[in-house]
Amino acid sequence: MKRNEKRAVIAIVCVIIALIAASFGVKMLRRFDYTDHLDETVITVDKNNITLREFGYYIFRVEAFIQKQALIYDPEDPVHWWHIHFDAGEDSQFVSDYAKNFAISLCIAEEIYCREALSRGMTLDESEEDLMIDDAMEMLDNMDAEQMAATGLDKDMVLELSRKHALASKYAAWLAENADLAAYLGEPVKLVDWDGAYFREVILPAHSVVTNDRLLDKITLGTITVN
């Protein structure tokens, strides 16, 4: 190979290397860091903003729930379960996507039900308050320092969000007994749940819900507080 040809080849190789390096650098700069967005709004329900930090309460609970299934499915590699794709027609999705949709829907339902409970003057009685505190403390006991840092949660927030969960559950139980469910088949408790037909067809459409898809699209469940 002539000297000029060698120089041309070397120049081309250098350009390719430079382009690869630049591309890698851009990707590193653009890499999503979950903890940088903790105080951004992820869901808005009736103009009430829910931050990613608050949403971390639901992420932890959903990840913990599905991780138990993952460990049963493959104790050596629980990540395998999160990557399973279920073929169910229009509802086909990966477990990780199902988990995210589960967390989002649960968060929205509890925001709606908690505010409905408060508007009706509902409060937790002494026994309900004790159960709520037990639930919150159990969650805190199951969270290590790394998980607390990942979600941005602290004891006060877990207690506050556990109270929201308890009030929402109390309202849902009241609704199951008092709503007109004559047009629906199934157990009342399930009909008013976050994925129940009554909730989907009657309750949810009566509220304004906006999701920050730009942020949510970058979040993959099964990777935040587990694995």
C-alpha positions in Angstrom: 0.0 0.0 0.0 1.4 3.4 -1.0 2.2 6.0 1.7 -0.7 8.3 0.6 -3.1 5.4 0.7 -2.0 4.5 4.2 -2.5 8.1 5.4 -6.0 8.1 3.9 -6.9 4.9 5.7 -5.5 6.1 9.0 -7.4 9.4 8.6 -10.7 7.5 7.9 -10.1 5.3 11.0 -9.4 8.3 13.1 -12.6 9.9 12.0 -14.6 6.8 12.7 -13.1 6.5 16.2 -13.8 10.2 16.8 -17.5 9.8 15.7 -17.9 6.7 18.0 -16.4 8.6 20.9 -18.6 11.6 20.3 -21.7 9.4 20.0 -20.8 7.6 23.3 -20.2 11.0 25.0 -23.6 12.3 23.9 -25.3 9.1 25.2 -23.6 9.5 28.5 -24.7 13.1 28.8 -28.2 12.1 27.9 -28.3 9.1 30.3 -31.4 9.3 32.5 -30.7 9.7 36.2 -33.9 8.9 38.1 -32.8 10.8 41.3 -32.3 14.0 39.3 -36.1 14.2 38.7 -37.5 13.4 42.1 -39.3 16.7 42.5 -40.7 16.9 39.0 -44.4 16.4 38.6 -45.2 12.9 37.2 -49.0 12.8 37.5 -51.6 15.6 37.9 -55.0 14.7 39.2 -57.6 17.5 39.2 -54.7 20.1 39.2 -53.1 18.3 42.2 -49.5 17.5 41.3 -47.8 14.3 42.4 -44.0 14.3 42.2 -41.8 11.4 41.2 -40.6 11.3 44.9 -44.2 10.7 46.0 -44.7 8.2 43.1 -41.7 6.3 44.6 -44.1 5.0 47.3 -46.1 3.2 44.6 -43.0 2.1 42.7 -41.5 0.5 45.8 -44.7 -1.3 46.7 -45.3 -2.6 43.2 -41.7 -3.6 42.6 -41.7 -5.5 45.9 -44.9 -7.3 45.0 -43.8 -8.3 41.6 -40.2 -9.2 42.7 -41.7 -11.9 44.9 -43.1 -13.5 41.7 -39.8 -13.0 39.9 -37.9 -14.8 42.6 -40.4 -17.7 42.4 -40.1 -17.8 38.6 -36.3 -17.7 38.6 -34.5 -17.4 41.9 -31.1 -17.2 40.2 -32.1 -14.4 37.8 -35.3 -12.6 38.8 -34.7 -10.0 36.1 -35.8 -12.7 33.7 -39.4 -12.4 35.0 -39.5 -8.7 34.4 -38.6 -9.2 30.8 -41.3 -11.8 30.2 -43.8 -10.7 27.5 -47.4 -11.8 27.9 -49.4 -12.1 24.7 -53.0 -11.1 25.4 -54.1 -9.3 22.2 -54.4 -5.6 22.7 -53.3 -6.0 26.3 -50.0 -7.7 25.4 -47.1 -6.2 27.3 -43.9 -6.9 29.2 -44.1 -7.5 33.0 -42.1 -4.3 33.5 -44.6 -2.3 31.5 -47.5 -3.9 33.3 -45.9 -3.0 36.6 -45.5 0.7 35.6 -49.1 0.9 34.4 -50.2 -0.8 37.7 -48.3 1.8 39.8 -49.6 4.7 37.7 -53.3 3.5 37.9 -53.0 2.7 41.6 -51.6 6.2 42.3 -54.3 7.9 40.4 -57.1 5.9 42.0 -55.8 6.6 45.5 -55.4 10.3 44.8 -59.0 10.4 43.7 -60.4 8.3 46.5 -58.4 10.0 49.2 -59.7 13.5 48.2 -63.2 12.1 48.0 -62.8 10.8 51.5 -61.5 14.1 52.8 -64.3 16.0 51.0 -66.8 13.9 52.9 -65.1 14.5 56.2 -63.9 10.9 56.5 -61.0 10.3 58.9 -59.3 7.2 60.3 -60.5 6.0 63.7 -58.0 4.9 66.3 -57.8 1.3 65.2 -57.5 2.3 61.5 -54.7 4.8 62.4 -52.9 2.1 64.3 -53.1 -0.3 61.3 -51.9 2.5 59.0 -48.9 3.1 61.2 -48.1 -0.6 61.3 -48.3 -0.7 57.5 -46.0 2.3 57.1 -43.5 0.9 59.6 -43.5 -2.5 57.9 -42.7 -0.8 54.6 -39.9 1.3 56.2 -38.5 -1.9 57.8 -38.4 -3.5 54.4 -36.6 -0.5 52.8 -32.8 -0.4 53.0 -30.7 2.8 52.7 -30.2 2.3 49.0 -33.9 2.0 48.3 -34.7 5.0 50.4 -32.1 7.1 48.5 -33.4 5.7 45.1 -37.0 6.8 45.8 -36.2 9.9 47.7 -38.7 8.9 50.4 -38.3 9.4 54.2 -40.2 8.3 57.2 -42.6 11.3 57.3 -43.5 10.8 53.6 -44.1 7.1 54.0 -46.4 7.8 56.9 -48.2 10.6 54.9 -48.6 8.4 51.8 -49.7 5.4 53.9 -52.4 7.6 55.4 -53.5 8.5 51.9 -53.6 4.8 51.1 -55.7 4.1 54.2 -58.2 6.9 53.5 -58.5 5.9 49.9 -59.2 2.3 50.9 -61.8 3.4 53.4 -63.6 5.5 50.8 -63.4 2.6 48.3 -65.1 0.3 50.9 -67.8 2.9 51.5 -68.3 3.3 47.7 -68.6 -0.5 47.2 -71.5 -0.4 49.7 -73.2 2.7 48.5 -72.7 3.1 44.8 -75.3 2.0 42.3 -73.6 -1.1 40.8 -76.8 -2.7 39.5 -75.6 -2.5 35.9 -72.3 -4.3 36.6 -71.4 -7.9 37.2 -68.8 -8.9 39.8 -67.9 -8.2 43.4 -68.5 -4.6 44.4 -65.1 -4.2 46.0 -63.5 -5.3 42.7 -65.7 -3.0 40.6 -64.5 0.1 42.5 -60.9 -0.9 42.5 -58.3 0.8 40.3 -58.9 -1.6 37.5 -62.6 -2.3 38.1 -65.2 -1.5 35.5 -67.1 1.0 37.7 -64.0 2.9 38.5 -62.9 2.9 34.8 -66.3 3.8 33.4 -67.8 6.1 36.0 -65.2 7.4 38.5 -62.1 8.1 36.3 -63.9 10.0 33.5 -65.2 12.5 36.1 -61.7 13.6 36.9 -58.9 15.4 35.0 -55.8 13.3 34.8 -52.5 14.3 33.1 -49.4 12.2 33.0 -45.9 13.4 32.3 -45.2 10.8 29.6 -41.8 12.5 28.8 -40.7 11.4 32.3 -42.6 8.2 32.7 -41.3 6.8 29.4 -37.8 6.9 30.8 -38.7 4.9 33.9 -38.4 1.1 33.9 -39.9 -0.8 36.8 -37.9 -3.7 38.0 -34.7 -1.6 38.1 -35.3 1.2 40.6 -35.6 -0.5 44.1 -34.9 -4.1 43.0 -32.3 -5.9 40.8 
